Amino acid sequence: MAVLSDWIPRNFGLIPAAILVLLWSTAGGAQEQSGTDADHFPIEMIRSLQALQEQIAKGNTHAMQAQRKLLAKMDRTFVELPVETWQDPRNARAAVVHLLSGGHPKVMKHLLSLEPLPSVDKKLMEASLAYVEGREDEMQELLADIDPLELPASLGGHVALVKAAPFIRKDPVKAMELLQVASLLMPGTLVEEAALRREVFVAGMMADVERFRVLSIRYLRRFRSSVYAGDFRRRFAVALDTLGFVQSEDKFRLLDDVLREFDADSRRGLYLRLARSALLAGHMQVARKSTDEALVLAVAGTKERELLKIYLAATRLDADAMTENRNLLWSIDKNMLSQDDLDLLQGVYTVLNSVRHFPEPPENVIGEFNVASNMDAPAERPWLTPDMEIAEKLLRRTEKSLTQLGEPK
């Protein structure tokens, strides 16, 4: 029997979506015309769908397009098949997997209206429909007594994944257990990819730094090219803030092996985020390390590069670096910065002028650093943005060492 997985060569990633669909149509059409094994048609279509989804997990965007076309064909075909087809438990389970994989709810509603019902636990059919329609409490109640480990792996993985959803916020430990089951039942599939992404998010919610670190590395090594990797990167960046990696150098070092798994563009963006967070929190050593790492990856003439100049100057408060900082700040192209960035730059100017003229800078100092505000901005701005707080924090950080300089001559 011809299925899509039999027709996919090793260099699948080079095949356009249109050809993929044509291959499926050829295989499926030949089967329909021959009439052989027609009772097994749903399960064969699910196998074809899973073959495409494995490629989606590897980053194949052509497979994403082909999946949409295949799901549409399944939506049409499933409602046209005779009642007898669904008495095969494999086909009935395939209908549940179809819905949980993006199929149209109308198919399941049609199957629930048949007499006799398809040969699968009715609760699974109703729960899958409740899940895709957003009736989460009802779905949870229907699945309460269903153990994903007692189901065939290809269905159990999907059930574990959706069963975990309501627990993510109200019982993250339970959610983590179910997500691990989903990963174990369907390794290498889009189900494992989705489960791992959610596990990283849950580990962050639980403030479990070590598990967050290990799961992040596992995801990046297995699914760094996934079509959905962007969602992982967003969740990861948010977790960096909530888990407090900028609070100490020891905690920051835990990120070294994780960040090395990211591509250069992502790594640069993450170091930028860490540098700013560390600055605003007053952790200068972490801010300096993050800035140095980002500078290696930053491209000249970009906004990121200009921001990093601000961060670098803010982390060098030694009076001996005053000339170097002045030249660095004067080289910034302020036209590339947002108003928030300009506010941060203004704060750095204020701090560095205070360092030069400790304890209080005299009014109208000749040679004071240029202010960072735009020409059209008010001459004096109230410190309303969080970034402006950096001035006070940096001053507190340097007060102890600067007292040794004595009064200005």
C-alpha positions, 0 to 999 in steps of 0.5 A: 500500500502506498503512503506518503512516507514511502514516497518521501526521499532522504532529501525531502527538504528540497522538495517544494510543497506542491510536489509533496501534495502531488506525491500524496495525491498520486499515492492516495489516488492510486489507492482509491482507484484500486479499491484495495484496503479502503477500510484502512484509508484513514490510518494511512492518511494519518501516517502521511500527516505524521510524516509531514509533521516530522519534517515541520519539526525539522524546520521544513516550511514546504511541509507546513504548506503541504500539511494544510492541503493534506488536512483539507483533503482529510476533512473532505474524505473523512465525512464521505467514508462509510460508517463501517470504516470507523469500526476499525479501532485504528481508523477511529483513533486516527479520527481523534489524532486528525482533530488534535493535529489541526483537523476541522471540528466538523469531522468529529461532530459528524462521527459523533452523529453516526450509528453505530459510533466509531470504535473508540472511547466516546470520551476521547472523541468528545474531549478532543472536540472540547479541546479545539473548541476551547472548552477546557474544563469539560475536556479535563473532566472527560479525560480525567480517567484516561491514562495516556500510557494505556493508549497506543503511543501515536494517540497517547502522546497527543492526549498527554499533550492536551491533558497537560494544558489546564495544569500549566498554570494551576498545577505545573508539577502535574503539567510537567509530568504529562508533558514528559509522557507526551515526549516519551511516547512520540519522540522525534515528532511534532508532539515531542517538539511542542511538549519540550517547548512547554516544559521549558516554559513550565520550568521557568514558572517553577523557578527550577533553574537547572531543569530550565537549563537542561530542557533548553539545551535538549530542545535546541539540540533536537528542534533548533530548526523547528518551524515553531522555534521562534515561540521557544526563543520568546519563552526563553527570553521571558524566562531569563528575566523571571529566573534572575540570571542577572543577579549574580555572576555565578548564576549568569555562568549557568547560561554559558552552555545554553546560549552557545546552542543558539544561532548568532543572531539569537545569541546577540539579542539575548545578550542585549536583553541580559545586559539591559536587565543587569544594568537596570538592576545595578549588577554591573559585572553581569552587565559588562560580561553580557555587553562584551559578548554582544559586542562580538556579535553586533554589526557596525552601523546598527541600532544594536551597536549604538545601544551597546555603546551606552551599555559599555560606558555605563559599566565603566565608571572608573574615573580613569576611563573618562576620556574613553567613555566620552569619545564612545558616547560622542560617537553614538548616532542618536538618530538611531535610538528610541526615546527610551534609549535616549532617556537611558543615554541621558542617565549615563551622561548624568552619572558620568558627569557626577563622577568627574565632579564628585560629589556634586557637578557644578552648574554650567560646567565647561566641557560637560558631556552633551545631553542625549535628548533630541533637539525637539525634546523639552530641555528638562524631562521628568524621570518617569521611565524605568530606564532613568532610574539607572542614574541613581543606581549607578551613583549608589554603586560608585559612591564608596569608591569615589569618596576616596577621591576627596573634594575637587580642587 
